[in-house]
Amino acid sequence: MKQIILTDKAQQPGSMPYSQAIKVGNTVYVAGQGPFEPQSGMCEDSTMEYQARRTLENLKAILAEAGAQMSDVVKVTVFLGNGADFDEFNGYYKEYFSAPYPARAITGVSSNMLVQIDAIAVIE
C-alpha cells in the first residue's frame, strides 16, 4: 500500500501534481527537492552553500517524516544547474552522507537552481 509523505519542514508541492515522497513498505521514494524554504517557498540565496544545504535539509526532513534517516538512503540523483561547482557541492554532500555512500548519479541541467536531489531510501 502506498503512503503519501508530507511534512511542513520541507518545500511544499503547493498546486504542483506531485507528493514530497511515497512510502511503499520499507522503501521511501523522495521527489526531487530544491533549495526552497518550507515556509516561504522561495530560494533565498544564490550561493552553492545555501542551495546545497537547503536542498539536503529538505530531503532530510521528508525522510524523517517517513521514519527514515539519511543513512537509509540507497540511491540519489543530483541535478546541478548552470554555474554549479561539482567539488564544492561534494563538500556539502559529505556533511550529510557518510560511507558507505548511496549509489549516485549526477547530471548537469539548464536551470537557475544550482541543486536538485531526489532519493530512494530503504528503512531497515
Number of C-alpha atoms within 10 A of each C-alpha: 7 9 12 15 19 19 17 12 17 25 27 21 13 9 6 7 6 13 16 22 24 20 20 13 11 12 18 26 23 24 19 21 24 26 28 22 19 16 11 10 14 12 17 13 12 12 11 21 14 18 23 26 19 24 24 26 21 27 27 19 20 27 28 15 15 24 14 20 17 19 16 18 22 17 16 19 17 19 22 24 17 13 13 20 12 12 9 12 19 11 12 16 14 11 10 13 15 11 7 8 14 19 12 11 11 12 9 15 16 11 14 12 22 26 27 22 22 20 23 21 23 18 16 7
